Amino acid sequence: MDPLTFVFIVVGLVGFGLVAGAGRPRDEMRNHRRWESGFYAESHKEVHTDATGVLMCRQCGASASERAGRCPSCGASL
């Protein structure tokens, strides 16, 4: 086989591989960004407490200590 032909075949296969796999990383990147923005929004949500340090759960309405971080009834983050 001629070396020039071999180079064209290798370059063609690499190009085909790049084109064939181009759709998947874009979707993965979009899903990762969506997860990241949701995580950022949840972690930076402002929660106002009263002077006692007791929070009310947004999921079930139970009261829990601010330090607990999680609802004792349903386990949701406070």
C-alpha positions in Angstrom: 0.0 0.0 0.0 1.2 3.4 -0.9 2.1 5.6 2.2 0.1 8.5 0.9 -3.0 6.3 0.5 -2.5 5.0 4.1 -2.3 8.6 5.4 -5.6 9.5 3.6 -7.3 6.4 5.0 -6.2 7.2 8.6 -7.2 10.8 8.2 -10.6 9.8 6.8 -11.2 7.4 9.7 -10.3 10.0 12.3 -12.5 12.5 10.6 -15.4 10.1 10.4 -14.9 9.2 14.1 -15.1 12.9 15.1 -18.2 13.5 13.0 -20.0 10.3 14.2 -19.3 11.1 17.9 -20.0 14.8 17.8 -23.7 14.6 18.9 -23.2 12.8 22.2 -20.8 15.2 24.0 -23.0 18.2 23.3 -26.0 16.5 24.9 -23.8 15.4 27.8 -22.5 18.9 28.2 -26.0 20.4 28.2 -27.2 17.9 30.8 -24.1 18.6 33.0 -24.8 22.3 32.8 -28.4 21.8 33.7 -27.5 19.7 36.7 -24.8 22.3 37.7 -27.2 25.2 37.5 -29.8 23.4 39.5 -27.2 22.5 42.2 -26.0 26.0 42.3 -29.5 27.4 42.7 -30.4 24.9 45.5 -27.1 25.5 47.4 -27.4 29.3 47.2 -31.1 29.6 48.1 -31.7 32.1 50.8 -33.5 30.7 53.9 -34.7 33.1 56.5 -34.8 31.9 60.0 -36.4 33.4 63.1 -34.4 34.2 66.2 -34.8 30.7 67.5 -32.9 29.1 64.7 -35.9 26.9 63.7 -36.6 26.3 60.0 -39.8 25.1 58.4 -39.4 22.3 55.8 -40.4 23.4 52.3 -41.6 19.9 51.4 -43.7 18.8 54.3 -43.9 21.8 56.6 -42.3 20.2 59.7 -40.0 22.3 61.9 -36.4 21.4 62.4 -33.2 23.0 63.8 -31.3 25.2 61.4 -28.1 23.2 62.2 -29.8 19.9 61.3 -29.7 20.8 57.6 -32.2 18.1 56.8 -35.9 17.6 57.7 -36.4 14.9 60.3 -39.7 13.9 58.7 -39.0 13.7 55.0 -35.3 14.1 54.7 -35.4 17.1 52.4 -32.7 19.7 52.7 -33.8 22.7 54.7 
